[in-house]
Amino acid sequence: MQTLKTTINFGIIIFLFIFITSCSQEETESDTEKPTIHVEEPSLNDTIVLAQSPEIHIEFTAQDNVELKQVSVKLTNSIGTELFAENPSVAGLKVFSFHDHYMPTGITTLTPLTVTIVATDKKDNSHTMVIPIVVKP
């Protein structure tokens, strides 16, 4: 009798494991929703006055309904030269918050820069935010 109970309990555990695993796979396989990006700083077309604050603040939250795979953030000048870049580890997370500072040097005139943020989920759905800013000495 004890063996029959053990066999039934073991069967139930296997069934639940297979059911839960298949549900999470189905959720991932049917994931067509892009991640979202909510930017705190900088604002679109922001003018950053280095005389007031010598740093460019980059702060945002990336979120996905299933799972993030990759997030990247870059700051480039008008000819595409990369001034700042980070690719934080986000694999397995649904929500990731980023906050960093970049201190530009050699800025003597109004200088246009671009912050580009890309969030990609496990199914390679991606969302890109391009934020043009101007830096003033």
DSSP file (Angstrom, degrees, kcal/mol; ACC not computed):
  #  RESIDUE AA STRUCTURE BP1 BP2  ACC     N-H-->O    O-->H-N    N-H-->O    O-->H-N    TCO  KAPPA ALPHA  PHI   PSI    X-CA   Y-CA   Z-CA
    1    1 A M     >        0   0    0      0, 0.0     4,-2.0     0, 0.0     5,-0.2   0.000 360.0 360.0 360.0 -42.8    0.0    0.0    0.0
    2    2 A Q  H  >  +     0   0    0      1,-0.2     4,-2.3     2,-0.2     5,-0.2   0.885 360.0  53.2 -62.0 -38.4    2.8    2.4    0.9
    3    3 A T  H  > S+     0   0    0      1,-0.2     4,-2.5     2,-0.2    -1,-0.2   0.881 106.9  51.8 -64.5 -39.2    4.5    1.7   -2.5
    4    4 A L  H  > S+     0   0    0      2,-0.2     4,-2.4     1,-0.2    -1,-0.2   0.914 110.6  47.9 -64.3 -43.3    1.2    2.6   -4.3
    5    5 A K  H  X S+     0   0    0     -4,-2.0     4,-2.9     2,-0.2     5,-0.2   0.915 112.6  49.1 -62.1 -43.6    1.0    5.9   -2.4
    6    6 A T  H  X S+     0   0    0     -4,-2.3     4,-2.5     1,-0.2    -2,-0.2   0.911 111.6  49.0 -62.9 -42.5    4.6    6.7   -3.2
    7    7 A T  H  X S+     0   0    0     -4,-2.5     4,-2.2     2,-0.2    -2,-0.2   0.910 112.8  47.2 -63.6 -43.5    4.1    5.9   -6.9
    8    8 A I  H  X S+     0   0    0     -4,-2.4     4,-2.3     2,-0.2    -2,-0.2   0.928 113.4  48.0 -65.0 -45.7    1.0    8.1   -7.1
    9    9 A N  H  X S+     0   0    0     -4,-2.9     4,-2.3     1,-0.2    -2,-0.2   0.914 112.0  49.5 -61.8 -42.4    2.7   11.0   -5.3
   10   10 A F  H  X S+     0   0    0     -4,-2.5     4,-2.3    -5,-0.2    -1,-0.2   0.897 110.4  51.1 -63.1 -40.5    5.7   10.7   -7.5
   11   11 A G  H  X S+     0   0    0     -4,-2.2     4,-2.5     2,-0.2    -2,-0.2   0.890 109.3  50.3 -63.7 -40.4    3.4   10.7  -10.6
   12   12 A I  H  X S+     0   0    0     -4,-2.3     4,-2.6     2,-0.2    -2,-0.2   0.920 109.8  50.7 -64.6 -43.3    1.7   13.8   -9.4
   13   13 A I  H  X S+     0   0    0     -4,-2.3     4,-2.3     2,-0.2    -2,-0.2   0.921 111.6  47.3 -61.5 -44.6    5.0   15.6   -8.8
   14   14 A I  H  X S+     0   0    0     -4,-2.3     4,-2.6     2,-0.2     5,-0.2   0.921 111.6  51.0 -63.3 -43.4    6.2   14.7  -12.4
   15   15 A F  H  X S+     0   0    0     -4,-2.5     4,-2.5     1,-0.2    -2,-0.2   0.933 111.6  47.1 -59.8 -46.7    2.9   15.8  -13.9
   16   16 A L  H  X S+     0   0    0     -4,-2.6     4,-2.8     2,-0.2     5,-0.2   0.900 111.6  51.3 -63.0 -41.0    3.1   19.2  -12.1
   17   17 A F  H  X S+     0   0    0     -4,-2.3     4,-2.5    -5,-0.2     5,-0.2   0.936 112.6  45.0 -61.1 -47.5    6.7   19.7  -13.1
   18   18 A I  H  X S+     0   0    0     -4,-2.6     4,-2.5     2,-0.2    -2,-0.2   0.904 114.3  49.9 -63.8 -41.5    5.9   19.0  -16.8
   19   19 A F  H  X S+     0   0    0     -4,-2.5     4,-2.0    -5,-0.2    -2,-0.2   0.937 113.5  44.4 -63.2 -48.0    2.8   21.2  -16.6
   20   20 A I  H  X S+     0   0    0     -4,-2.8     4,-2.0     2,-0.2    -2,-0.2   0.918 114.7  49.2 -64.9 -43.8    4.7   24.2  -15.0
   21   21 A T  H  X S+     0   0    0     -4,-2.5     4,-2.0    -5,-0.2    -2,-0.2   0.913 111.5  48.4 -62.3 -44.0    7.6   23.8  -17.4
   22   22 A S  H  X S+     0   0    0     -4,-2.5     4,-2.4    -5,-0.2    -1,-0.2   0.856 108.9  54.4 -68.1 -33.5    5.4   23.7  -20.5
   23   23 A C  H  X S+     0   0    0     -4,-2.0     4,-2.2     2,-0.2    -1,-0.2   0.923 109.8  46.0 -65.1 -43.6    3.5   26.7  -19.3
   24   24 A S  H  X S+     0   0    0     -4,-2.0     4,-1.9     2,-0.2    -2,-0.2   0.867 112.9  50.5 -69.1 -33.8    6.6   28.8  -19.0
   25   25 A Q  H  X S+     0   0    0     -4,-2.0     4,-3.1     2,-0.2    -2,-0.2   0.912 109.8  50.5 -66.8 -41.7    7.9   27.6  -22.4
   26   26 A E  H  X S+     0   0    0     -4,-2.4     4,-2.2     2,-0.2    -2,-0.2   0.901 109.0  51.8 -62.2 -40.5    4.5   28.5  -24.0
   27   27 A E  H  < S+     0   0    0     -4,-2.2    -1,-0.2     1,-0.2    -2,-0.2   0.919 114.4  42.6 -62.4 -43.3    4.7   32.0  -22.5
   28   28 A T  H >< S+     0   0    0     -4,-1.9     3,-1.2     1,-0.2    -2,-0.2   0.910 113.5  51.7 -68.2 -43.1    8.2   32.5  -23.9
   29   29 A E  H 3< S+     0   0    0     -4,-3.1    -2,-0.2     1,-0.3    -1,-0.2   0.835 113.8  43.7 -65.1 -32.5    7.4   31.0  -27.3
   30   30 A S  T 3< S+     0   0    0     -4,-2.2     2,-0.8    -5,-0.2    -1,-0.3   0.318  81.7 127.2 -95.4   9.4    4.3   33.2  -27.7
   31   31 A D    <   +     0   0    0     -3,-1.2    94,-0.1     1,-0.2    -3,-0.1  -0.553  13.5 147.9 -72.3 107.9    6.1   36.4  -26.5
   32   32 A T        +     0   0    0     -2,-0.8     2,-0.4     2,-0.1    -1,-0.2   0.317  37.4 110.1-117.5   2.1    5.6   39.0  -29.1
   33   33 A E        -     0   0    0     -3,-0.1    32,-0.2    92,-0.1    33,-0.2  -0.673  64.8-131.5 -86.6 129.7    5.6   42.0  -26.8
   34   34 A K        -     0   0    0     -2,-0.4    31,-0.2     1,-0.1    92,-0.1  -0.395  27.7-103.2 -72.5 152.2    8.6   44.4  -26.9
   35   35 A P        -     0   0    0      0, 0.0     2,-0.3     0, 0.0    29,-0.2  -0.308  36.2-127.3 -64.6 161.2   10.3   45.4  -23.7
   36   36 A T  E     -A   63   0A   0     27,-3.2    27,-2.5    91,-0.0     2,-0.4  -0.833  14.5-157.2-110.5 153.8    9.5   48.9  -22.4
   37   37 A I  E     -A   62   0A   0     -2,-0.3     2,-0.6    25,-0.2    25,-0.2  -0.993   3.7-168.8-130.8 124.3   12.0   51.6  -21.5
   38   38 A H  E     -A   61   0A   0     23,-2.8    23,-2.2    -2,-0.4     2,-0.5  -0.958  13.7-155.3-114.5 114.5   11.1   54.5  -19.1
   39   39 A V  E     +A   60   0A   0     -2,-0.6    21,-0.3    21,-0.2    -2,-0.0  -0.782  21.8 174.7 -97.4 126.3   13.7   57.2  -19.1
   40   40 A E  E     +     0   0A   0     19,-2.6    20,-0.2    -2,-0.5    -1,-0.2   0.857  64.4  53.7 -87.7 -47.3   14.1   59.5  -16.1
   41   41 A E  E    S+A   59   0A   0     18,-1.8    18,-2.8     1,-0.2    -1,-0.4  -0.994  94.6  26.2-146.3 143.9   17.2   61.4  -17.4
   42   42 A P  S    S-     0   0    0      0, 0.0    -1,-0.2     0, 0.0     2,-0.2   0.664  76.0-141.5 -82.7 164.6   18.1   62.9  -19.8
   43   43 A S    >   -     0   0    0      1,-0.1     3,-2.0    -2,-0.1     2,-0.1  -0.493  38.3 -78.8 -82.5 157.9   14.9   64.3  -21.3
   44   44 A L  T 3  S+     0   0    0      1,-0.3    89,-0.1    -2,-0.2    -1,-0.1  -0.367 117.3   1.3 -56.8 128.4   14.4   64.5  -25.1
   45   45 A N  T 3  S+     0   0    0     87,-2.5    -1,-0.3     1,-0.2    88,-0.2   0.726  92.9 170.2  60.8  26.0   16.3   67.5  -26.4
   46   46 A D    <   -     0   0    0     -3,-2.0    88,-2.8    86,-0.5     2,-0.6  -0.325  30.0-140.7 -61.1 145.0   17.6   68.4  -23.0
   47   47 A T  E     -c  134   0B   0     86,-0.2     2,-0.6    88,-0.1    88,-0.2  -0.966  15.2-159.7-108.5 118.5   20.3   71.1  -22.7
   48   48 A I  E     -c  135   0B   0     86,-3.1    88,-3.2    -2,-0.6     2,-0.8  -0.877   3.4-153.7-102.2 119.5   22.9   70.1  -20.1
   49   49 A V  E >>  -c  136   0B   0     -2,-0.6     4,-2.1    86,-0.2     3,-1.3  -0.827   3.3-163.7 -97.4 108.7   24.9   73.0  -18.8
   50   50 A L  T 34 S+     0   0    0     86,-3.1    -1,-0.2    -2,-0.8     5,-0.0   0.755  86.7  65.5 -66.6 -24.3   28.3   71.7  -17.6
   51   51 A A  T 34 S+     0   0    0     85,-0.4    -1,-0.3     1,-0.2    -2,-0.0   0.793 110.4  38.1 -66.5 -26.5   28.9   74.8  -15.6
   52   52 A Q  T <4 S+     0   0    0     -3,-1.3    -2,-0.2     1,-0.3    -1,-0.2   0.839 139.3   5.9 -90.0 -39.6   26.0   73.9  -13.4
   53   53 A S     <  -     0   0    0     -4,-2.1    -1,-0.3     2,-0.0    -2,-0.1  -0.920  64.0-152.6-147.0 116.8   26.5   70.2  -13.3
   54   54 A P  S    S+     0   0    0      0, 0.0     2,-0.3     0, 0.0    -4,-0.1   0.376  72.2  72.7 -76.2   8.0   29.7   68.6  -14.8
   55   55 A E  S    S-     0   0    0     48,-0.2     2,-0.6    -6,-0.1    48,-0.2  -0.889  71.2-134.1-125.5 152.2   28.0   65.3  -15.5
   56   56 A I  E     - B   0 102A   0     46,-3.3    46,-2.1    -2,-0.3     2,-0.5  -0.926  28.5-146.7 -98.3 121.0   25.4   63.8  -17.9
   57   57 A H  E     - B   0 101A   0     -2,-0.6     2,-0.5    44,-0.2    44,-0.2  -0.761  13.4-170.1 -91.2 130.9   23.0   61.7  -15.9
   58   58 A I  E     + B   0 100A   0     42,-2.8    42,-2.4    -2,-0.5     2,-0.4  -0.976  17.0 159.8-122.1 116.6   21.6   58.6  -17.6
   59   59 A E  E     +AB  41  99A   0    -18,-2.8   -19,-2.6    -2,-0.5   -18,-1.8  -0.983   6.7 138.0-142.6 126.8   18.8   56.9  -15.7
   60   60 A F  E     -AB  39  98A   0     38,-2.0    38,-3.2    -2,-0.4     2,-0.4  -0.976  38.4-130.4-157.6 166.7   16.1   54.6  -17.0
   61   61 A T  E     -AB  38  97A   0    -23,-2.2   -23,-2.8    -2,-0.3     2,-0.4  -0.997  16.2-161.6-126.0 128.7   14.2   51.4  -16.3
   62   62 A A  E     +AB  37  96A   0     34,-2.8    34,-2.8    -2,-0.4     2,-0.3  -0.894  16.1 178.7-106.5 139.7   13.8   48.6  -18.8
   63   63 A Q  E     -AB  36  95A   0    -27,-2.5   -27,-3.2    -2,-0.4     2,-0.3  -0.997  12.8-170.3-144.4 144.6   11.0   46.1  -18.3
   64   64 A D        -     0   0    0     30,-2.6     4,-0.2    -2,-0.3   -30,-0.1  -0.975  28.6-131.4-133.8 150.6    9.7   43.0  -20.1
   65   65 A N  S    S+     0   0    0     -2,-0.3    -1,-0.1   -32,-0.2    29,-0.1   0.750 105.4  12.6 -71.2 -23.8    6.6   41.0  -19.6
   66   66 A V  S    S-     0   0    0    -33,-0.2     2,-0.3     1,-0.1    -2,-0.1   0.729 127.2 -34.3-115.3 -65.5    8.5   37.7  -19.7
   67   67 A E        -     0   0    0     27,-0.1    55,-2.1   -39,-0.1    27,-0.2  -0.897  46.0-127.0-167.4 131.3   12.3   38.2  -19.4
   68   68 A L  E     -D  121   0B   0     25,-3.8    24,-1.5    22,-0.3    25,-0.3  -0.526  19.9-179.8 -75.6 148.2   15.0   40.6  -20.5
   69   69 A K  E     +     0   0B   0     51,-3.2    21,-0.4     1,-0.4    22,-0.3   0.682  64.3   2.6-113.6 -39.7   18.0   39.2  -22.4
   70   70 A Q  E     -D  120   0B   0     50,-2.1    50,-3.1    20,-0.2    -1,-0.4  -0.996  50.1-172.7-155.2 142.3   20.1   42.3  -23.1
   71   71 A V  E     -D  119   0B   0     17,-0.6     2,-0.4    -2,-0.3    48,-0.2  -0.998  11.7-178.9-134.5 135.9   20.2   46.0  -22.4
   72   72 A S  E     -D  118   0B   0     46,-2.4    46,-2.5    -2,-0.4     2,-0.4  -0.987   7.8-169.2-134.2 148.6   22.7   48.5  -23.9
   73   73 A V  E     +DE 117  86B   0     13,-2.4    13,-2.3    -2,-0.4     2,-0.3  -0.999  10.3 177.6-136.7 132.9   23.2   52.2  -23.4
   74   74 A K  E     -DE 116  85B   0     42,-2.3    42,-2.6    -2,-0.4     2,-0.5  -0.969  19.5-156.5-134.9 149.6   25.5   54.4  -25.5
   75   75 A L  E     +DE 115  84B   0      9,-2.5     8,-3.4    -2,-0.3     9,-1.4  -0.995  25.6 175.6-123.0 122.2   26.3   58.1  -25.7
   76   76 A T  E     -DE 114  82B   0     38,-2.5    38,-2.5    -2,-0.5     6,-0.2  -0.879  24.4-126.8-126.7 156.9   27.7   59.2  -29.0
   77   77 A N  E >   -D  113   0B   0      4,-1.9     3,-1.9    -2,-0.3    36,-0.2  -0.280  47.6 -82.1 -90.5-174.5   28.7   62.5  -30.6
   78   78 A S  T 3  S+     0   0    0     34,-0.6    35,-0.1     1,-0.3    -1,-0.0   0.688 129.8  49.0 -67.4 -18.6   27.4   64.0  -33.9
   79   79 A I  T 3  S-     0   0    0      2,-0.1    -1,-0.3     0, 0.0     0, 0.0   0.321 122.2-102.5-101.7   8.3   29.8   61.9  -36.0
   80   80 A G    <   +     0   0    0     -3,-1.9     2,-0.3     1,-0.3    -2,-0.1   0.506  66.4 153.6  90.7   4.3   28.9   58.7  -34.2
   81   81 A T        -     0   0    0      1,-0.1    -4,-1.9     2,-0.0     2,-0.5  -0.528  46.5-123.7 -69.5 129.4   32.0   58.4  -32.0
   82   82 A E  E     +E   76   0B   0     -2,-0.3    -6,-0.2    -6,-0.2     3,-0.1  -0.632  35.2 171.2 -78.2 119.7   31.1   56.4  -28.9
   83   83 A L  E    S+     0   0B   0     -8,-3.4     2,-0.3    -2,-0.5    -7,-0.2   0.718  70.6  10.9 -97.7 -27.8   31.8   58.4  -25.7
   84   84 A F  E     +E   75   0B   0     -9,-1.4    -9,-2.5    18,-0.1    -1,-0.4  -0.983  66.1 171.6-152.9 137.1   30.2   56.1  -23.2
   85   85 A A  E     +E   74   0B   0     -2,-0.3     2,-0.3   -11,-0.2   -11,-0.2  -0.978   3.0 174.3-152.2 138.7   28.9   52.5  -23.5
   86   86 A E  E     -E   73   0B   0    -13,-2.3   -13,-2.4    -2,-0.3    -2,-0.0  -0.996  14.9-171.7-143.1 144.5   27.6   49.9  -21.0
   87   87 A N        -     0   0    0     -2,-0.3   -15,-0.2   -15,-0.2     3,-0.1  -0.700  24.3-163.8-129.9  76.2   26.0   46.5  -21.5
   88   88 A P        -     0   0    0      0, 0.0   -17,-0.6     0, 0.0     2,-0.6  -0.229  28.7-101.6 -65.4 153.4   24.8   45.5  -18.0
   89   89 A S        +     0   0    0      1,-0.2   -19,-0.1   -19,-0.1   -20,-0.0  -0.645  55.6 150.6 -76.5 118.8   24.0   41.9  -17.2
   90   90 A V    >   +     0   0    0     -2,-0.6     3,-2.6   -21,-0.4   -22,-0.3   0.367  15.6 141.9-128.8   0.0   20.2   41.6  -17.2
   91   91 A A  T 3  S+     0   0    0    -22,-0.3   -22,-0.2     1,-0.3     3,-0.1  -0.196  76.2  14.2 -53.3 129.0   19.6   38.0  -18.3
   92   92 A G  T 3  S+     0   0    0    -24,-1.5    -1,-0.3     1,-0.3     2,-0.2   0.277 100.0 117.8  91.1 -10.1   16.7   36.5  -16.4
   93   93 A L    <   -     0   0    0     -3,-2.6   -25,-3.8   -25,-0.3    -1,-0.3  -0.621  47.6-165.0 -90.3 149.3   15.3   39.8  -15.1
   94   94 A K  S    S+     0   0    0      1,-0.3   -30,-2.6    -2,-0.2     2,-0.4   0.723  83.7  31.8 -94.2 -30.5   11.9   41.2  -15.9
   95   95 A V  E     +B   63   0A   0    -32,-0.2     2,-0.4   -27,-0.1    -1,-0.3  -0.991  65.1 179.9-131.4 135.1   12.8   44.7  -14.6
   96   96 A F  E     -B   62   0A   0    -34,-2.8   -34,-2.8    -2,-0.4     2,-0.4  -0.988  10.7-158.3-138.0 127.1   16.2   46.4  -14.7
   97   97 A S  E     -B   61   0A   0     -2,-0.4     2,-0.4   -36,-0.2   -36,-0.2  -0.891  10.2-166.9-106.7 134.8   17.0   49.9  -13.4
   98   98 A F  E     +B   60   0A   0    -38,-3.2   -38,-2.0    -2,-0.4     2,-0.3  -0.957  13.6 166.3-122.7 136.5   20.1   51.8  -14.6
   99   99 A H  E     +B   59   0A   0     -2,-0.4     2,-0.3   -40,-0.2   -40,-0.2  -0.896  15.9 142.2-150.4 119.4   21.7   54.9  -13.2
  100  100 A D  E     -B   58   0A   0    -42,-2.4   -42,-2.8    -2,-0.3     2,-0.4  -0.942  33.9-133.4-149.9 170.0   25.1   56.2  -14.2
  101  101 A H  E     -B   57   0A   0     -2,-0.3     2,-0.4   -44,-0.2   -44,-0.2  -0.967   8.1-161.9-130.6 144.0   27.0   59.4  -14.9
  102  102 A Y  E     -B   56   0A   0    -46,-2.1   -46,-3.3    -2,-0.4   -18,-0.1  -0.997   7.8-154.5-126.8 130.0   29.3   60.5  -17.6
  103  103 A M        -     0   0    0     -2,-0.4   -48,-0.2   -48,-0.2     2,-0.1  -0.861  17.2-151.8-105.4 101.0   31.6   63.5  -17.3
  104  104 A P        -     0   0    0      0, 0.0     2,-0.3     0, 0.0     3,-0.1  -0.367   9.3-159.4 -72.2 150.9   32.4   64.9  -20.7
  105  105 A T        +     0   0    0      1,-0.1     3,-0.1    -2,-0.1    -2,-0.0  -0.904  63.9  30.1-125.7 157.3   35.7   66.6  -21.3
  106  106 A G  S    S+     0   0    0     -2,-0.3     2,-0.7     1,-0.2    -1,-0.1   0.648  70.0 150.1  75.2  15.2   36.8   69.1  -24.0
  107  107 A I        +     0   0    0      1,-0.2    -1,-0.2    -3,-0.1     3,-0.1  -0.735   2.2 151.8 -84.0 114.1   33.4   70.7  -24.5
  108  108 A T        +     0   0    0     -2,-0.7     2,-0.3    -3,-0.1    -1,-0.2   0.528  63.0  27.1-118.9 -13.4   33.9   74.3  -25.5
  109  109 A T  S    S-     0   0    0     26,-0.1     2,-0.2    27,-0.0    -1,-0.1  -0.861 107.4 -60.6-137.4 172.2   30.8   75.0  -27.6
  110  110 A L        -     0   0    0     -2,-0.3    26,-0.2    26,-0.1    -2,-0.1  -0.411  60.8-166.7 -55.1 124.6   27.2   73.7  -27.8
  111  111 A T  E     - F   0 135B   0     24,-2.7    24,-2.8    -2,-0.2     2,-0.3  -0.961  14.3-141.6-126.6 117.0   27.7   70.1  -28.6
  112  112 A P  E     + F   0 134B   0      0, 0.0   -34,-0.6     0, 0.0     2,-0.3  -0.598  27.1 174.3 -77.0 135.6   24.9   67.7  -29.8
  113  113 A L  E     -DF  77 133B   0     20,-2.6    20,-2.9    -2,-0.3     2,-0.4  -0.889  19.5-141.0-132.3 164.0   25.1   64.2  -28.3
  114  114 A T  E     -DF  76 132B   0    -38,-2.5   -38,-2.5    -2,-0.3     2,-0.5  -0.995   1.4-156.3-133.4 130.4   22.8   61.2  -28.5
  115  115 A V  E     -DF  75 131B   0     16,-2.5    16,-3.2    -2,-0.4     2,-0.5  -0.915  16.0-169.6-100.1 126.4   21.9   58.7  -25.9
  116  116 A T  E     -DF  74 130B   0    -42,-2.6   -42,-2.3    -2,-0.5     2,-0.4  -0.978   4.4-174.8-121.5 124.8   20.7   55.4  -27.3
  117  117 A I  E     -DF  73 129B   0     12,-2.6    12,-2.9    -2,-0.5     2,-0.4  -0.971   0.5-174.1-119.8 129.9   19.1   52.7  -25.2
  118  118 A V  E     -DF  72 128B   0    -46,-2.5   -46,-2.4    -2,-0.4     2,-0.5  -0.990   3.2-172.5-126.5 127.4   18.2   49.3  -26.5
  119  119 A A  E     -DF  71 127B   0      8,-2.5     8,-2.4    -2,-0.4     2,-0.4  -0.980   6.8-174.5-118.1 129.7   16.3   46.6  -24.5
  120  120 A T  E     -DF  70 126B   0    -50,-3.1   -51,-3.2    -2,-0.5   -50,-2.1  -0.965  10.6-146.5-124.9 138.6   15.9   43.1  -26.0
  121  121 A D  E >   -D   68   0B   0      4,-2.6     3,-2.2    -2,-0.4   -53,-0.2  -0.403  38.2 -88.3 -98.1 180.0   13.9   40.3  -24.5
  122  122 A K  T 3  S+     0   0    0    -55,-2.1   -54,-0.1     1,-0.3    -1,-0.1   0.748 128.0  50.1 -59.4 -27.7   14.5   36.5  -24.6
  123  123 A K  T 3  S-     0   0    0    -56,-0.2    -1,-0.3     2,-0.1     3,-0.1   0.193 120.9-106.4 -97.3  15.9   12.6   36.2  -27.9
  124  124 A D    <   +     0   0    0     -3,-2.2     2,-0.4     1,-0.3    -2,-0.1   0.666  69.4 148.5  66.5  20.5   14.7   39.0  -29.5
  125  125 A N        -     0   0    0    -92,-0.2    -4,-2.6   -94,-0.1     2,-0.3  -0.715  30.3-169.0 -74.3 133.4   11.8   41.5  -29.4
  126  126 A S  E     - F   0 120B   0     -2,-0.4     2,-0.4    -6,-0.2    -6,-0.2  -0.932  25.0-160.7-133.8 156.6   13.6   44.9  -29.0
  127  127 A H  E     - F   0 119B   0     -8,-2.4    -8,-2.5    -2,-0.3     2,-0.4  -1.000  12.2-162.7-132.3 130.6   12.8   48.5  -28.2
  128  128 A T  E     - F   0 118B   0     -2,-0.4     2,-0.5   -10,-0.2   -10,-0.2  -0.954   3.6-166.0-119.0 132.7   15.2   51.3  -29.0
  129  129 A M  E     - F   0 117B   0    -12,-2.9   -12,-2.6    -2,-0.4     2,-0.5  -0.975   3.1-166.8-114.9 128.2   15.1   54.8  -27.5
  130  130 A V  E     - F   0 116B   0     -2,-0.5   -14,-0.2   -14,-0.2    -2,-0.0  -0.972   6.3-174.5-116.3 121.3   17.1   57.6  -29.1
  131  131 A I  E     - F   0 115B   0    -16,-3.2   -16,-2.5    -2,-0.5     2,-0.3  -0.900   9.6-156.4-122.2 101.4   17.4   60.7  -27.1
  132  132 A P  E     + F   0 114B   0      0, 0.0   -87,-2.5     0, 0.0   -86,-0.5  -0.582  21.2 172.2 -75.3 138.5   19.1   63.7  -28.6
  133  133 A I  E     - F   0 113B   0    -20,-2.9   -20,-2.6    -2,-0.3     2,-0.4  -0.891  25.4-135.1-136.7 167.7   20.6   66.2  -26.1
  134  134 A V  E     -cF  47 112B   0    -88,-2.8   -86,-3.1    -2,-0.3     2,-0.5  -0.995  12.5-151.9-127.3 135.0   22.9   69.3  -26.3
  135  135 A V  E     -cF  48 111B   0    -24,-2.8   -24,-2.7    -2,-0.4   -86,-0.2  -0.920   9.8-165.2-109.6 129.9   25.8   69.9  -23.9
  136  136 A K  E      c   49   0B   0    -88,-3.2   -86,-3.1    -2,-0.5   -85,-0.4  -0.918 360.0 360.0-114.6 136.8   26.8   73.4  -23.1
  137  137 A P              0   0    0      0, 0.0   -88,-0.1     0, 0.0    -1,-0.1   0.532 360.0 360.0 -61.2 360.0   30.1   74.4  -21.5
